[in-house]
Amino acid sequence: MGRAKEIIIKVIPASIANNFIKKHHYSGKVVNNSVLHFGAFLDNKLHGVLSYGNSLDKSKIIGLVNGTGWNEFLELNRMAFDDYLPRNSESRCISQTIKLIKKNAPQIKWIISFADATQCGDGTIYRASNFVLTGIKKNNNLARLPNGEVIHKMTLESNPSKKHIFLSNRSYYQITGGGYNWNKFVEKVGATILEGYQLRYIYFIDKKYRKKLTVEEIDFSEIKRVGAKMYKGKKI
């Protein structure tokens, strides 16, 4: 693993984590649900951030694993690294942060995360970190606005009354006429749906919970079969 073993993981403030994510994450955006931020330090400087928090819609996610309590799972909802870190750093950082969660928050039984195979990658890091693949679906929830900005459906529908600068200070509800209508929104603002896939991965901190999975585990070979392979925004 080389110098990756020298990386030091520390809990860092949201302000520092979010500034780093805005600069280094491909989306340029943070997830407001993130509540636990880890910094990856090498040679006394911050070179990576991993942010954990609640899923935007916990009621839909919790049913993936039977017997899970409301506060017994987390989502790894942002990872961002600069180019300074050596090979294998990402999987090393995931491993170390999960160990810290297991030690300091023993109620957490599993971690969920999603790979954006529309703009970024198909989850190579998760597979190298012993996550289980539990979902591959076509992703119709990302749209590019006329100004070039990419927006996710959930960002708007989680708070449909909130006004956004990139929507000329209008809210999702104002554009759709007060309903949850993604297609109408896309049409009204002249956006374009981005074609691609979303992959869902789960890491079981408590291995007993793997037997409680309510969906089938998917063999990694299925990613290539359905045409979902992507790395750093490029189809493979």
PEFENQUI-V790319 format. One line per field, one symbol per residue. ss: DSSP state (H for helix, E for strand, C for the rest). psi: psi as a letter, one per 40 degrees, with the letter a starting at -180 (. if undefined). Layout:
# PEFENQUI-V790319
ss=???
psi=???
This chain:
# PEFENQUI-V790319
ss=CHHHHHCEEEECCHHHHHHHHHHHCCCCCCCCCEEEEEEEEECCEEEEEEEEECCCCHHHHHHHECCCCCCCEEEEEEEEECCCCCCCHHHHHHHHHHHHHHHHCCCCCEEEEEEEECCCCCCHHHHHCCCEEEEEEECCCEEECCCCCEEEHHHHHCCCCCEEHHHCCEEHHHHHCCCCCHHHHHHHHCCEECCCEEEEEEEECCHHHHHHECCCCCCCHHHHHCCCCEECCEEC
psi=ebedeehhhihiiddddddddddeiddeiihdehehhhihhhffiheihhhiaiidgdddddedhiehidfeiihgehhhiaediiiedddddddddddddddegeehdihiihhgfddciefddddeefihhehhihheehihideeihiiddddedgeehiidefffiiddddefeiggdddddddefihhhhaihhhihhhdhddedeeheiiihhddddddefehihfehi.
